[in-house]
Amino acid sequence: MPEQKAWSQRFESALHPVINRFNASIHFDMELIEYDLTGSIAHAKMLAHTGIIKVLEAEQLISGLEQIRQEYRQGNFKPGIESEDVHFAVEYRLVEIVGDVGKQLHTARSRNDQVGTDIRLYLREQIQQIRQQLRSLQTVLTNIAEDNLETLIPGYTHLQRAQPLSLAHHFLAYFHMIQRDWERLKDVYTRTNISPLGCGALAGTTFPINCHYSANLLDFDDVYQNSLDGVSDRDFVVEFLCAASLIMVHLSRLSEEIILWASDEFKFVTLKDRCATGSSIMPQKKNPDVPELVRGKTGRVFGHLQAMLVVMKGLPLAYNKDLQEDKECLFDGVITVKSCLEAMTILLQEGLEFRHERLNTAVLEDFSNATDVADYLATKGVPFREAYSLVGKAVKNSIAAGKLLKDLTIEEWKELHPGFAEDIYEAISPRQVVSARNSHGGTGFTQIKQAIIKIRQQLATSP
């Protein structure tokens, strides 16, 4: 390893060792090494294509870079703090392998456009992987829905019993949340997949480069139209962390419900041993660690989004060292989202047992069919607001008498309003209450069957 930094001839004394450690990013930006090598190979090819360096020199550079790749994959390339960052580490090793020709690699390139390229190559790959994870989660959600189409569950607003639902309808709501996440990441990918290679430090370069050539080699869709913007843009990182935060919001909401459902107060699900832990002193307990951790890690991703916004808000053009902070935020955000998606998918697929008898009886224990009584009267010609008032009175009287609406006699119904008949009991049975909500997007069984068919087609055609 060279004793001096690439920039050190400008300085009269060595960097203070504490400042050297503080300044270095090698301990985390080695995450980018594969992408740095790929980008450097494309740059070397472009240099030869444009005649800036000789073809033989480019071939030597590429051979050396591929050797570094193999050394890294075999665990033999482990640069230390003296390398400062992954870019210098690669360059130093390249010169060791191919000699002075290795010093040609950085021609017409700055670390500013180099790291911008690396991080985009990294993120677009991670986005594709996360989108696949989202599809896997959607498949599991759909399987649960298909298996529980006629399983009933209380629906809530304000965490108060509201109206009964099909359990399938409940899980398909999360399918659609995840679908929006999948689509959002596609949009982020579009703005990530733009090449800054060729922007130089901030003003472009005097060499006759062909930035479109290198962009094509790296499968970028376009190149930056302004070199200042190219090296200083981190909008795509902020956008990704925003999309990642919304993914975590949706996972956290589902986690919260699973935690509630697994409690003795709800008893809607049982946690299987493969996805639960116990207490160190209370032998009777099963703890919902997976959803609790997902719920907890959500704040971590939010924090990375906030950190990036704060980093960016006051930066003058163009590159500033502050932007080194983008990587730890991004890397940990990616790792956290991917691990949470993986864990949640396993939990839903293997870790929950729905207590169908409990779920189906739960909807018999409340007044969540009250709206259907009002709807019943409305079909008999009673204005809805008048019907609403009458049913409110019936609920009040039933609570006072220790009854539910299903327990009222036909005489009590008729005393409330003469329009009631024997068919009121069928109309307010939970299964009929759910089935009758057959409006588009509703919880009616017919609607859900149609929704699942459409979803299966969607998953098959856009994997």
C-alpha positions in Angstrom: 0.0 0.0 0.0 1.5 3.4 -0.9 2.6 5.5 2.0 1.1 8.6 0.6 -2.5 9.5 -0.4 -3.2 10.2 -4.0 -3.7 13.9 -3.0 -0.8 14.1 -0.5 1.7 16.0 -2.6 -0.3 19.1 -1.9 0.4 18.7 1.9 3.5 19.1 4.0 2.6 16.7 6.8 0.7 13.5 7.3 -2.9 13.4 8.3 -3.4 13.0 12.1 -4.2 9.3 12.8 -7.5 10.2 14.6 -8.6 12.4 11.7 -7.5 9.6 9.3 -9.9 7.2 11.0 -12.6 9.8 11.3 -12.3 10.6 7.6 -12.2 7.0 6.3 -15.2 5.2 5.0 -13.5 1.9 4.1 -15.1 0.1 7.1 -18.6 0.5 5.5 -18.2 1.3 1.8 -16.5 -2.0 1.0 -20.2 -2.9 0.4 -19.7 -1.2 -2.9 -16.6 -3.1 -4.1 -18.3 -5.3 -6.7 -20.1 -2.3 -8.1 -16.9 -0.2 -8.0 -15.1 -2.9 -10.0 -18.0 -3.2 -12.5 -18.1 0.6 -13.0 -14.3 0.8 -13.4 -14.3 -1.9 -16.0 -16.9 0.0 -18.0 -14.8 3.2 -17.6 -11.7 1.5 -18.8 -13.6 0.2 -21.9 -14.9 3.7 -22.6 -11.3 5.1 -22.3 -10.1 2.7 -24.9 -13.2 3.1 -27.1 -12.6 6.9 -27.3 -8.8 6.5 -27.8 -7.9 8.2 -24.5 -5.9 5.1 -23.6 -4.7 2.2 -25.7 -6.8 -1.0 -26.1 -3.9 -3.1 -24.6 -3.8 -0.8 -21.6 -7.6 -1.2 -21.1 -7.2 -5.0 -21.3 -4.6 -4.9 -18.6 -6.8 -2.7 -16.4 -9.8 -5.0 -16.9 -7.7 -8.1 -16.2 -6.4 -6.5 -13.0 -9.8 -5.4 -11.8 -11.2 -8.9 -12.4 -8.3 -10.3 -10.4 -9.3 -8.0 -7.5 -12.9 -9.2 -7.8 -11.7 -12.8 -7.4 -9.4 -12.0 -4.5 -12.4 -10.3 -2.8 -14.7 -13.2 -3.4 -12.1 -15.6 -2.0 -11.7 -13.4 1.1 -8.1 -12.4 0.2 -8.7 -8.7 -0.4 -9.1 -6.9 2.9 -7.9 -3.3 2.8 -7.5 -1.5 6.1 -8.0 2.0 7.3 -5.0 3.3 5.5 -6.9 2.9 2.2 -9.4 5.6 3.2 -12.2 4.3 1.0 -13.0 1.4 -1.4 -12.0 3.5 -4.5 -8.4 4.1 -3.3 -8.2 0.5 -2.1 -9.0 -0.8 -5.5 -6.7 1.6 -7.3 -3.8 0.8 -5.0 -4.2 -2.9 -5.5 -4.6 -2.5 -9.2 -1.3 -0.7 -9.5 0.3 -3.5 -7.5 -1.0 -6.0 -10.0 -0.5 -4.3 -13.4 2.1 -1.6 -12.5 2.0 2.0 -13.7 -0.7 1.3 -16.3 -3.1 1.0 -13.3 -2.7 4.7 -12.8 -4.5 5.3 -16.1 -7.8 4.1 -14.7 -8.7 7.3 -13.0 -8.2 9.4 -16.2 -11.3 11.5 -16.9 -13.0 10.4 -13.7 -13.3 11.8 -10.1 -14.2 9.9 -7.0 -17.3 12.1 -7.1 -18.8 10.6 -10.2 -17.3 7.3 -9.4 -19.1 6.9 -6.0 -22.3 8.3 -7.6 -22.1 5.5 -10.1 -21.3 2.8 -7.6 -24.2 3.7 -5.3 -26.7 3.7 -8.2 -25.5 0.3 -9.4 -25.8 -1.0 -5.8 -29.3 0.5 -5.2 -30.9 -0.6 -8.4 -29.9 -4.2 -7.7 -31.3 -3.9 -4.1 -34.5 -2.4 -5.4 -35.0 -5.4 -7.7 -34.4 -7.8 -4.9 -36.8 -6.0 -2.6 -39.5 -6.0 -5.3 -39.1 -9.7 -5.5 -39.5 -10.0 -1.8 -42.6 -7.9 -1.9 -44.0 -10.3 -4.5 -43.3 -13.2 -2.3 -45.1 -11.6 0.6 -48.0 -10.8 -1.7 -48.2 -14.4 -2.7 -48.4 -15.5 0.9 -51.0 -12.9 1.7 -53.1 -14.2 -1.2 -52.7 -17.8 -0.1 -54.0 -16.9 3.4 -56.9 -15.0 1.8 -57.8 -18.0 -0.4 -57.7 -20.4 2.5 -59.8 -18.1 4.7 -62.4 -16.7 2.3 -65.3 -17.7 4.5 -63.6 -17.2 7.8 -65.1 -14.3 9.6 -63.3 -11.7 11.8 -64.5 -8.6 13.6 -63.7 -5.4 11.7 -62.7 -2.4 13.7 -62.6 1.3 13.5 -61.1 3.3 16.4 -60.2 -0.2 17.6 -63.9 -0.7 18.4 -66.0 -3.5 16.9 -67.5 -2.0 13.7 -68.7 -4.6 11.1 -67.8 -8.2 10.5 -65.4 -9.0 7.7 -64.1 -11.9 5.7 -60.6 -12.7 7.0 -59.6 -12.9 3.4 -60.7 -9.3 2.8 -58.5 -8.2 5.8 -55.4 -9.8 4.3 -56.1 -8.5 0.8 -56.0 -5.0 2.2 -52.3 -5.6 3.0 -51.8 -7.1 -0.5 -52.9 -3.8 -2.0 -50.7 -1.8 0.4 -47.7 -3.9 -0.7 -48.7 -3.5 -4.3 -48.3 0.3 -4.0 -44.9 -0.3 -2.4 -43.9 -2.5 -5.4 -45.0 0.2 -7.8 -43.3 3.0 -5.8 -40.0 1.1 -6.0 -40.3 0.8 -9.7 -40.6 4.6 -9.9 -37.5 5.0 -7.7 -35.6 2.6 -9.9 -36.3 4.8 -12.9 -34.7 7.8 -11.2 -31.9 5.7 -9.8 -30.9 4.2 -13.1 -29.2 7.4 -14.5 -25.5 7.5 -15.0 -23.3 10.3 -13.5 -20.1 8.7 -14.9 -18.4 11.5 -16.9 -19.5 14.3 -14.7 -16.0 14.4 -13.2 -15.6 16.3 -9.9 -18.3 18.8 -10.8 -17.7 20.4 -14.2 -17.2 17.5 -16.6 -13.8 16.8 -18.2 -11.5 18.0 -20.9 -11.0 14.5 -22.3 -13.1 13.4 -25.3 -15.2 10.9 -23.3 -18.4 9.1 -24.4 -20.5 9.0 -21.3 -23.4 7.3 -23.2 -21.0 4.5 -24.1 -20.2 3.7 -20.5 -23.8 4.2 -19.5 -24.9 1.6 -22.0 -22.2 -0.9 -20.8 -23.7 -0.5 -17.3 -27.3 -0.8 -18.5 -28.2 2.7 -17.3 -31.3 4.2 -19.1 -29.8 7.7 -19.4 -27.0 10.1 -18.3 -27.2 13.2 -16.2 -27.7 16.4 -18.3 -25.8 18.6 -15.8 -22.5 17.6 -14.2 -23.2 19.6 -11.0 -26.5 17.8 -10.5 -24.9 14.5 -11.4 -22.3 14.5 -8.6 -24.5 16.1 -5.9 -27.8 14.4 -6.5 -29.0 12.0 -3.8 -32.7 12.4 -4.4 -32.9 8.8 -5.4 -31.5 7.8 -1.9 -34.1 9.9 -0.2 -36.8 8.5 -2.4 -35.7 5.0 -1.7 -35.7 5.6 2.0 -39.1 7.2 1.8 -40.5 4.1 -0.1 -38.7 1.9 2.4 -40.3 3.8 5.2 -43.8 3.2 3.7 -43.0 -0.5 3.4 -42.1 -0.6 7.1 -45.3 1.3 7.9 -47.3 -1.4 6.3 -45.3 -4.2 7.9 -45.6 -2.5 11.3 -49.4 -2.1 11.0 -49.7 -5.8 10.2 -47.3 -6.6 13.0 -49.4 -4.6 15.5 -52.5 -6.6 14.5 -50.8 -9.9 14.8 -49.5 -9.0 18.3 -53.1 -8.1 19.3 -54.6 -11.2 17.7 -52.1 -13.5 19.6 -53.0 -12.0 23.0 -55.4 -13.8 25.4 -57.7 -10.8 25.0 -58.2 -11.6 21.3 -57.2 -15.2 20.8 -57.5 -15.0 17.1 -54.2 -16.7 16.3 -51.8 -19.0 17.9 -48.1 -18.5 17.4 -46.3 -21.6 16.3 -43.0 -22.6 18.0 -40.9 -21.9 14.8 -41.7 -18.2 15.0 -42.0 -17.5 18.8 -39.9 -17.4 21.9 -40.5 -17.8 25.6 -39.9 -15.9 28.8 -36.9 -16.4 31.0 -39.1 -16.5 34.1 -42.7 -17.0 33.0 -42.9 -20.6 31.5 -46.5 -20.1 30.2 -45.6 -17.3 27.7 -45.1 -17.3 23.9 -43.8 -13.9 22.8 -44.5 -12.5 19.3 -40.8 -11.5 18.8 -41.0 -11.3 15.0 -43.8 -8.7 14.7 -42.5 -6.8 17.7 -39.0 -6.5 16.1 -40.5 -5.4 12.8 -42.6 -2.8 14.6 -39.4 -1.6 16.4 -37.2 -1.6 13.4 -39.6 0.6 11.6 -38.4 3.6 13.5 -34.9 2.8 12.5 -35.7 3.2 8.8 -37.6 6.4 9.5 -34.5 7.7 11.2 -32.4 7.0 8.1 -34.9 9.0 6.0 -34.8 11.9 8.4 -31.0 11.7 8.5 -30.7 11.9 4.8 -33.1 14.8 4.5 -31.0 16.7 7.1 -27.8 15.9 5.3 -29.1 17.2 2.0 -31.0 20.3 3.2 -28.1 22.7 3.4 -25.5 21.5 0.9 -24.2 24.0 -1.6 -23.3 22.6 -5.0 -21.6 20.4 -5.7 -20.1 17.4 -3.8 -19.5 17.8 -0.1 -18.0 15.3 2.4 -21.4 15.3 4.1 -22.5 13.0 1.3 -20.4 10.2 2.8 -23.2 9.8 5.3 -25.5 8.6 2.6 -24.1 5.1 2.6 -24.6 4.0 6.2 -28.2 5.3 6.0 -28.8 3.5 2.7 -27.0 0.3 3.5 -28.7 -0.2 6.9 -32.1 0.8 5.4 -31.7 -1.8 2.7 -30.6 -4.5 5.2 -33.4 -3.7 7.6 -36.2 -3.7 5.0 -35.0 -6.9 3.4 -34.7 -8.7 6.8 -38.1 -7.6 7.9 -39.7 -8.7 4.7 -38.1 -12.1 4.9 -39.1 -12.6 8.6 -42.7 -11.4 8.0 -43.1 -13.7 5.0 -41.9 -16.7 7.1 -44.1 -15.7 10.0 -47.2 -15.5 7.8 -46.4 -18.7 5.9 -45.2 -20.9 8.8 -45.7 -19.2 12.1 -49.4 -18.5 12.6 -52.3 -20.8 13.2 -55.7 -19.1 12.8 -58.3 -20.1 15.5 -61.2 -20.4 13.1 -63.8 -21.3 15.8 -62.8 -18.4 17.9 -62.9 -16.0 14.9 -66.3 -17.2 13.7 -67.8 -16.9 17.2 -66.2 -13.5 17.9 -68.5 -11.9 15.4 -71.5 -13.1 17.3 -70.5 -11.2 20.5 -71.2 -7.6 19.6 -73.4 -5.1 17.9 -71.4 -5.0 14.6 -74.6 -5.9 12.7 -76.3 -2.7 13.8 -75.7 -1.0 10.4 -77.4 -3.9 8.7 -80.5 -3.4 10.8 -80.6 0.2 9.6 -80.0 -0.9 6.0 -82.9 -3.5 6.4 -85.3 -0.7 7.5 -84.1 1.5 4.6 -85.1 -1.2 2.1 -88.6 -1.1 3.7 -88.8 2.6 2.8 -87.7 4.1 6.1 -85.3 7.0 5.6 -81.8 5.9 6.6 -81.3 8.6 9.3 -84.6 7.7 10.9 -83.6 4.0 10.7 -80.2 4.9 12.2 -81.9 6.6 15.1 -84.3 3.6 15.7 -81.4 1.1 15.7 -79.4 3.3 18.1 -82.4 3.1 20.5 -82.5 -0.7 20.0 -78.8 -1.0 20.9 -79.2 1.1 23.9 -82.2 -0.9 25.2 -80.4 -4.2 24.4 -77.3 -3.2 26.4 -79.5 -2.3 29.3 -81.3 -5.7 29.1 -78.0 -7.6 28.7 -78.9 -8.7 25.2 -77.6 -8.6 21.7 -79.7 -7.6 18.7 -79.9 -11.3 17.6 -81.6 -12.0 20.9 -84.5 -9.7 20.5 -87.9 -11.3 19.9 -89.9 -10.5 16.8 -92.3 -8.7 19.0 -89.6 -6.5 20.3 -88.5 -5.8 16.7 -92.0 -4.9 15.7 -92.5 -2.7 18.7 -89.4 -0.8 17.5 -90.9 -0.5 13.9 -93.7 -2.5 12.2 -91.6 -3.0 9.1 -89.6 -5.7 10.8 -90.4 -9.4 9.9 -88.9 -12.8 10.6 -86.3 -12.3 7.9 -84.5 -9.8 10.1 -82.7 -12.7 11.8 -81.2 -13.9 8.6 -80.4 -10.3 7.5 -78.3 -9.7 10.6 -76.5 -13.0 10.9 -72.7 -12.4 10.5 -72.3 -14.5 7.4 -75.1 -12.7 5.7 -73.9 -9.4 6.8 -70.5 -10.1 5.2 -72.0 -11.7 2.1 -74.4 -8.8 1.4 -71.5 -6.3 1.1 -71.1 -7.1 -2.5 -70.2 -3.6 -3.8 -67.0 -3.3 -5.7 -64.0 -3.8 -3.4 -66.3 -4.9 -0.5 -66.0 -7.8 1.8 -68.7 -9.9 0.1 -67.6 -13.4 -0.7 -68.4 -13.0 -4.4 -66.2 -9.8 -4.5 -63.3 -11.5 -2.8 -63.4 -14.5 -5.1 -63.2 -12.1 -8.1 -60.5 -10.1 -6.4 -58.4 -13.3 -5.8 -58.7 -14.3 -9.5 -57.6 -10.9 -10.6 -54.7 -10.9 -8.1 -53.5 -14.3 -9.3 -53.5 -13.1 -12.9 -51.6 -10.0 -11.8 -48.9 -12.0 -9.9 -48.5 -14.3 -12.9 -48.1 -11.6 -15.5 -45.9 -9.2 -13.5 -43.5 -11.2 -11.3 
